[in-house]
Amino acid sequence: MPYTPGNFTETAFKSGKNILASEHFQYTESGGTLDGSVIGNAYLPVGTALARNTTSGKYEVFSTTTGYDDLCILNIDVQMAGKDVVVGELIIRGSVYSQKLPASVTQAFKDATKPLIRYVSVV
């Protein structure tokens, strides 16, 4: 469950999609803060590609590697409301099903995260 500073209410369950193709995976050690001022009022589904802005230290939806590090995949769904949200399930290593990932996981993101994240395609 995501945590918004000052808000201790649980959000409604939205999706039950499992993107994990293996039981062996690794999350970021300290979680991360999603930048509400950049993301705005948006729904981020399971599998959203994220990158940490090297200036602010907060995570944004992936668009480029310039000025960003710590690329990861969100393993929960989050409804943003223009406020920062702290999340803990940011996958940095493991195997995921490529067909279950949203459009934010581009080929550029896949190339930048290989070999730590393996993209499994089921035919």
C-alpha positions in Angstrom: 0.0 0.0 0.0 1.4 3.4 -0.9 1.8 6.0 1.9 1.1 9.7 1.4 2.5 11.8 4.2 -0.3 13.1 6.4 -2.8 10.5 5.0 -3.2 7.3 6.8 -6.2 5.9 4.9 -6.1 2.8 2.7 -6.9 3.1 -0.9 -9.3 0.8 -2.7 -7.9 -2.3 -4.3 -7.9 -1.8 -8.1 -5.9 -4.5 -9.9 -4.8 -8.1 -9.2 -2.4 -8.3 -12.2 0.8 -10.2 -11.4 3.7 -9.1 -13.6 6.3 -11.3 -11.9 7.6 -14.1 -14.0 9.8 -15.5 -11.2 9.8 -15.7 -7.5 13.3 -14.3 -7.4 13.3 -10.5 -7.5 14.7 -7.6 -5.6 13.1 -4.2 -4.6 15.0 -1.0 -3.9 16.3 -1.1 -0.3 14.7 2.1 0.9 11.6 2.4 -1.4 11.1 5.7 -3.1 9.0 8.9 -3.3 6.9 9.4 -6.4 7.0 13.1 -7.4 3.4 14.3 -7.2 4.2 17.7 -8.7 5.6 16.1 -11.9 3.2 13.1 -12.1 0.1 15.1 -11.2 -3.3 13.5 -10.8 -2.7 10.2 -12.6 -3.3 6.5 -12.1 0.0 4.5 -12.3 -0.8 0.8 -13.0 1.3 -2.2 -11.9 4.3 -2.4 -14.1 4.9 1.3 -14.7 8.5 2.2 -15.6 10.0 4.7 -13.2 13.3 6.5 -12.9 14.8 8.6 -10.1 15.5 12.3 -11.0 19.1 13.0 -10.0 18.2 16.6 -9.0 15.1 16.1 -6.8 15.8 12.4 -5.7 12.2 11.6 -6.4 10.8 9.0 -8.9 9.0 10.0 -12.1 7.5 8.0 -15.0 10.3 7.0 -17.3 10.9 9.1 -20.4 14.7 9.3 -20.8 17.9 8.2 -19.1 19.4 11.7 -19.2 19.3 13.2 -15.7 17.9 10.0 -14.2 19.2 7.0 -12.5 17.8 4.0 -10.5 15.5 2.7 -13.2 12.8 0.4 -11.7 9.3 -1.1 -12.3 6.4 -0.3 -9.9 4.9 -3.5 -8.5 1.7 -1.9 -7.1 -0.9 0.4 -8.5 -1.0 4.0 -7.3 -3.6 6.7 -7.7 -1.6 10.0 -7.6 -3.4 13.2 -6.5 -0.7 15.7 -7.1 1.0 14.9 -3.8 4.2 12.9 -3.1 3.6 9.3 -2.4 6.1 6.9 -0.8 6.1 3.4 -2.2 8.2 0.4 -1.3 7.7 -2.1 -4.2 10.1 -0.8 -6.8 11.6 -3.8 -8.7 15.3 -3.4 -9.7 16.1 -7.0 -10.4 14.0 -10.0 -11.5 11.9 -11.4 -14.3 8.6 -9.9 -15.5 6.1 -10.8 -18.2 6.5 -8.2 -21.0 2.9 -8.7 -22.2 1.5 -7.6 -18.9 3.5 -4.3 -18.7 2.0 -0.9 -19.7 3.2 1.2 -22.6 5.5 3.2 -20.3 7.9 0.2 -20.5 9.5 1.2 -23.8 12.3 -0.6 -25.6 14.7 2.1 -24.4 13.8 1.3 -20.8 14.2 -2.4 -21.4 17.6 -1.9 -22.9 18.7 0.3 -20.0 17.6 -2.2 -17.4 19.0 -5.4 -19.0 20.4 -7.7 -17.7 19.1 -6.9 -14.2 15.5 -7.1 -15.3 14.6 -9.9 -17.6 11.6 -9.5 -19.9 9.8 -12.9 -20.4 7.6 -13.2 -23.5 5.0 -16.0 -23.5 4.0 -17.1 -27.0 
